[in-house]
Amino acid sequence: MYLGIDLGTSAVKVIVIDDNGQLLAQQSAALSVQNPQPLFSEQDPHQWWQATDQAIRALSDKVELGAVDGIGLSGQMHGATLLDSSGNVLRPAILWNDGRSALQCRQLEAEVPDSRIRTGNLMMPGFTASKLLWVRQHEPEIFKQVAKVLLPKDYLRYKMTGQFASDMSDAAGTMWLNLKNRDWDDTLLAATGLTREQMPKLYEGPEVTGTLREEIAKAWGMKAVPVVAGGGDNAAGALGVGITKPGQAMLSLGTSGVYFAVTDGVYSNPEAALHSFCHALPNRWHLMSVILSAASCLDWVAKITHYSDVATMLGELEQSSPESQQVVFLPYLSGERTPHNNPNATGVFFGLTHQTDRLSLVQAVLEGVSFAMADGIEAMHESGYQSDEITLIGGGAKSAYWRQLLADVLNLPLTYRAGGDIGPALGAARLAMLGCKAGASLDKCCPKPELLATYTPNLSHHQQLNERRKTFKALYPAVKELF
C-alpha cells in the first residue's frame, strides 16, 4: 500500500491506495489562512504539521498503516517557509496567493534581465523568489537567520524525515530554477541574497528522498518507509488523473483555477503570464495558466447570499437557472495571474438592476470564473500549444452543472473521471508506488481513472455565453486603472 499526502490551502488530505492503485481510505483536516494586511496571505507551518498528524492518525482507524510501503507528498506551490539553523520556523509562511511583492518582482527582473529565459516565466508576486526579497528588505533580522527555504510540502518532508529536499515541479515555481537544466540557478538566487546551500536538494518526483523517522513511524503505526520527492499540487493532480504525456491536459477547479498541459520540452509565453514548469516526471514539462480565485469564489458568493453551503446553492441554481442573465462578474478576489498579472485586481459585479436576485449573482460568479479560465486557455493556444483531451478535476468539478457550463463557455469537449476530487493526493501516492515498487512502470502506476462523463458543448448556449464574455473581456481594461 502507498500513502499520499496533499497539503492544500484549506485542508490536508491523506489517502491510501493498494498495490493495484485502488483507493482504500481517505481523511482530511482543515487549515486556516491569515490575512493580516491587504494583499497578505499567510499560514502557520506548525498548523500544517498538526493537521497532517491529525489526519494520518484518523486514517489509521480506517486502514492498517503498518502495511504501507511508501509515502508521496504533494502540496500548494510557491509558499515561502523559512527555517533557521536549528530547523525552527522563523515567521508565518507567505502563500501562493500573497500579493505583497509586486515591487520586488520588478526589481528582480531588472537585476536579472534574462530571468524569463532562465525560468520560462514572468516574475510574479505569487512566486517564491520575490517573497524572499521582500523579507530581505522589510524583515532584515529574520532574513539574516534564514538557513533553509522550503516549499510547504517540503516542510512536512523535513518533519517526517529530517531531510531538506524538493522535486522539480514544485521547485520550478520558485523562480530560482533553471527550467531547461532542471537545477538551481545561482544568478537568480544571488539576486535575492541567497545561495544554493540554503535550498533543498533537488530530485525527480518518483525518487526517494529519505525514510520516515523512527519516532514518527511509531506514532503513526507505520514502518520506517521511503518518502519520495512527490510534486507540486498541479503536477501531482495531473498524475492522479493520468495526465502524463504530451497532448494531455486538465482543468482543475480548486481554490485557484488551473489549465495544465503536458509537454516534452520547454514552451513558454511569459508575456501572457502563462507558466512553464517541470512536470513531476523526468524529461517532462508542462504549460499552465492560473487564475487565483476559482472554487473559492463559490464559497464567497454562498456566504454573502446566505446559502448554508455551496452544494445547496448550486442545486438550487440548477433547478432554476436565470433565463435572461445580464450580470457579469470579474472573479479577481485575490488579484489575478493569467493573463493580467495584476495582484491589485479586484472582483467586480457589473449589470445589476432591481431585478437581480441572489441566483443571478451565483450564475454570474460561475460564468465569470469560466470566462477567466477561457482567457488562460486562449493564452496557451496563442503560444502554439493545443491539447488533444481535457479532463476536469478539483472540488469545483463535482458540479455537473458547472462542468457543462465550462464546456459551453470553452466550446470544447471535456471529460470527467473518477478520483478527480482527490487528484493531488492520488498523484502523490502514485509517485510513491512508482518510486518504491520493484518493476513499476508509468503506464501501470498512473493510468487514466474510470471515465464518468463526457461533456459536449451546446452551440446555442456557447453563442449566448460568448456575448456576455465580450462584456467580460471589455470590463477589465475599462476598470483596471481604478484598482
N, C-alpha and C positions, 0 to 999 in steps of 0.2 A: 504494500500500500504506500501511497505518497500523499504528503501533506502540502497544500498550497495556502499561502498567507498573502492576503491583499490588504495593504494599508491604504485605505481610501481617505477622502477628506471628511466624510460624515460617519464612517464606521470602519472597523477592521473586520474583514470576512475571512474565515478559515474553512477549508474543505478537505475531505479525504477522498481519494479515488483508489479503486483497486487496480490490480495488475492489467486489467482489460480496459482501464480508463473510465469505468463506471463510477458515478458519484455515489458514495456511501453515506456521507453525513456532511452537514454544514452548520456553521454557527457564526454569529456576529456580535459585536459590541460597539455601542455608539461612541462617537467622538464629538467634541465641540470645537468651534472656531472662535477666536477672539479678534475683534476689530477695534483696537484701542484708539485709532485715529482714522480719518478718511484715507482711503487707499491702502490701509494696513490690513493684513490678513496673517494671523499667526496661530500656532498651536504649540502646546507643551509636549515635547518628546517623551517626557515621563508618562503622559497620558497614553501615548501610542503603545508603550510597553505594557502598561497596566491593562489596557483594553485587549492587547494580544494575549497576555497571560490569562485574562478572564475568559476570552473566547475559547482558547485551547483547553483550559480546564473543563469548560462546559461541554466541549466536543468530546472529551474523554468519557462522558456519560453515555454517549451515543455509539461509540466505536472503540475498539481496542487499539489504543495508540502505540502499544508495545510492538505491534506488527508493522508499523510504518518503517519504510526503508530509505526514505529521503525526503528532504524539505526544499520547496522552492518559494521564492519571495517575489512579490510584485508590490507596486505602490504608486501613490501620487508622485508626479515628477517635479523637478526643479526646486524643491524645498531646500533651504539652507539651514543645516543642522550643525552647530558649531560646538566643538569639544576642546577642552584644554588638555594639557599633557598627562593629566590623570584620568582622562576619559569622562570628565564631568561636563554636563551641558552648560554652556555659557550664557545663553539667552533663549527665549522662545524661538522656535523655528519660523523663518519667514517663508510663506507658502507660495505656491504656483500662481495664485490669483492676487498676489500683492502687487500694487501698482506704484509704490513709493519711489522707484529708482529710475524714472524716465531720464532725468538729467545724467545719471551715471552711464546709461546706455549710450547717450551721445558722446560722452567723454571717452568711453572705451572704443567706439568706432573711430573717433579722431586719433586716439593713441595707436590703434592697430588698423590702418586704412584697408588692409586686405582681410579683415576679420570675416567678412561674408564668404570669401573664397575658402578660408580655413575651416569655417564651421558649417557653411551652406545655409546660414540663417542670418536674419536681422538680429541685432541686439534688442531684446525686449525686456521690459520690467519684470515679466513673469519668470525669466530665466535666472539661473543662479549667480552668474558672474557679476551682474550689476548689483545684486543684493549685497555681495561681499564688499564691493567698492563703496556702497552706501554705509555699511558698518564701519569700514575703514575711516570714512570721512566724518561720520556722525557719532560713532561709539569707539573712538580710538583705543581706549583702555581695554575694551573687550577684544578688539581686533588683535592687539598685541599678544593676547593669550591663546589665540587660535592655533591649535596643534593639528587638528583634523577637521576637514569639511566633508560632511556626509549627506547624502540624499536620504529622504525619510526611511525608505525600506532598509537602507544600509545601516541605519542606526539600530533597527531591530536585529540585523545580522550581527552587529557588534555585541549587542546584549546577549545574543544566543551563542555566539562562537568565540568572541573576543578578537575577531579578525576585522581589519579595515579593508573592505572590498566592495566593488561595484561591477555592474555589467555595462556593455557598450551602449545599449539602447537608452538607459537612464542617464549615463554619463554624457551622451550626445546632447542632452537637453540642458547642460550646464553652460554652454558656450566656452568651455575650456578644452573641448575635444576636437582634434583634427579629424574631420569626418572621413576623409579618404584613407588616412593612415591608421584609424581606429586606435589612437593613442593620445595622451595628454599633450597639449600644445604649450610649450614653455613660454612663448611670447605672450600668449593670452593670459596665462597665469601671472606672469610678471606684471602685466598691465593692471592687475588687481592687487598687487603686492604679495602674491603667493608663489609657492614652489610646488613641484610635484611631490615633495616629501609630505606636504600637508594634504595630499589627495589619497583616496583609497587605491589599492591595486586593481587593475582592470582585468576582467575575464569576459569570455563569451557566455551567453545565457545558460547553456547546459553544464558549464564547467563547475566542478566542486571547489568551493572557496574555503571550506573548513568543516568542522564537525560540531555537533551540539555539545555544549559544555556539560560535564557530568552532573553538576548540581541542577541545571535546567532540565536535563533529560529525566532525572529522578523526580523532580517536581511535577513533570508532565506525564510521567509513566511511560517514558519512551527509552529507546536505546540511544547511544551517542551516535546518531546517524549523520550522514553527509548533508551539508546545506549547499545547494547550487547557487550560482550568481543570480539567476532569475531575470526579471525585466521590468522596465517601466510599465505603468498600468496599461497604456495603449498597446504596446508591443505584446505584453502578456495576454491582454484581452484578444488580440488578433489570433494568437496561438490557441486560445480557448475555443475559437470557432473555426480553426483550421485554415487561417489566413497566413500561409507560409511561402507562397510562390508568387513571382511577378505576374501581374494581371488580376490578382485577387485584391479585394478591398472590403472595408467595413465602415459602417456609420454607427458611432457609439453615442448613445443618448444618456450620459451620466450627468453629474453636476455640471460639467462642461460638455460641449458637443464636439465630436472629433470625426473627421473623414480621414481614413488611414488606407494607404495603398502600397503594396509591397513592390520594391524594385530590385534589380540585380546590379545596380550601380548607383552612383551619386547623381541625383537630379536635384535641381533647386530653382526656386523662384522667390528669392527673399524680398524683392521689391513689393510683392503682393502679400507679404507676411506669411508665406507658406513655409512650413517647417520641413527640413530634410534631416532625418536622424538615422542611426543604425537600427536594424531590427535586432531582436533578441536571439538571432541565429547567426552563425558565421557566414560571411560573404553575402549578407542580405542587408538592404537598407529599406527605408520607406519614406514616402512623402506624406505630409499630414497638414490638414487645415484644422484650425481650432477656433471655436467660439467659447468665450469664458463662461457664459450662462446658458444652459440648455434645460435639463430637467429641474435645475434649481429655480428657474422661472416659474415652473408649475407649483412648486412648494410655496413660492412667494405669492402667486395670484390666488392660490387656495386660501392662504392666510388672510389676505386683505379682502376677499369676498366671503369670508366666514364659512368655508366648507370644512367639514370635520377632517377630511383627508383628500389626497389627490385622486384616489380611485373613485370615491363617491362623486367628486367633481366631474371627472371625465365620463363616468357612467351617465350622469345627467346630461352632459353636453351631447353625447352620442345619441341620446333619445330625442333631443330637441335642438339640433344644430341650427344656429341662426341662419335664416334663409337669405337675408339681404345684408350681409356683413359689410360694414363700412369702416370699422375701426382698424387701424394699423398700429402695430407695436414694434418699437426698436428694443431688442432684448439685451441691451448693454448695461445690465445691472452691476457688473463688476468691471466696467471698461470693456475693451474688445481687442482681439488679436487679428485673425484673418477676416477681411483683408485690410482693416483700417489701422491696426497697431496703435490704438489710442486708449491709454489707461484712464483717461478722463471722460470718455464717452459714458453717457448715462441712458437709462431707459426712458422711452417716450411713448405715450398713448396719443394718437392723432385721429381726429374724426369723431370725437364724442358729441352726442346730442342728447336731448331729453329722452329719446327712445332707447339709449344704450343701457343694457342691463348687465348683470354680472356674467351671464353666459356669453354675451358679446365680448366682454373683456377676456374671458378664458379662451374663446376661439381666436381672438386676436393674438394672444400670447403664443398659442400653439403655432399659428401661422407665422408669426414674427420669428420664432426660433427656427422654423423650417426655411423661411426665406434667408436667414443668416447662414444656415447650413448650405443652401444653394449658392450663396456668394463664395463660400470656401471651395465648393466643388468646381465652380467656374474658374477660380484661380488655379486649381490643379490642372484643369483641362487646357488652360492657356499656357501652362508650362510644357505642353506637348505630351502629357501622360493621361491615358484613359484606361479604366478598368473593365474587365470582362463581366464581373459579377460583384454585386454589393450586398453584404449581409448586415442586418441590423442587430445591434447588441445594446446592453445597458438597461438600467431600471426603467427609463422612459419608454423603451421599446416594448414593454409589457402591454402597452395600449394598442390594440388592433386599430382603433380609430386613428391614432397618430401615425401608425405605420402606413395606412392607406393615404392619409393626408400628405405624408412625405413623398410617397410615390407620385401623387398627383402634382405636387409642387415641383419636384425634380424632373418629372416626365421621364422617369427611369424605372424599370422593374427592380424590385427589392426582394430579398429573401429573409426569412426569419427562422432561426434554428434553435434547437434545444440548447440550454446552458448559457444563452447569451446574457442572462442577468447575473451570472457569476463568472463571466469571461476571464477577468484578470486572475482571480484565484485559481480557476481551472487551468489557465495557461501556466501559472507558476507551478502547479502540481505536475503538469505535463513536462515542463522543463526538468523537474526533479526526476521524473521517470526516464527522460531522455539521457540525463547525465549519470544516473545511478543504476539503471537496469542493463545487465550484460546483453549485448547484441541488439539494443534498442535502435529502431530506425525512426526517422522523422515521420514517414507516412503512417506508421503504426501508432506512434505516440501522439501525433497531432492530426487526427482525421477530422473531416468536417462532421459536426454533430448532425443528428437527425433533422431533416428539413420539415419544419412545422407548417409553413405557409409561404406562398409567393404572392406578391402584391404588384398588380399591373396597373399602370397609370390610366386614369379616366380622362380622355382628351378634353371633354367638355368642362370637367372640373379644373383641369390644368389651365385652360384658357381663362376661366373666371379668376382663378388664383393669380394668374400671371398679370392680370390687370391691377390687382392690389399690390403685386410685387413691384410694379412700376412706381407706384406711390412710395413703397418701402425704400426703393433704391434712390429715389429723389429726396427722401426725407433727411437722411444723414448729411449729405452735403449742405442742405438748407439750414441745418441747426448746429453743425459741428463747431462753429465759431462761438456758440453760446455755452459750450461745455466748460 
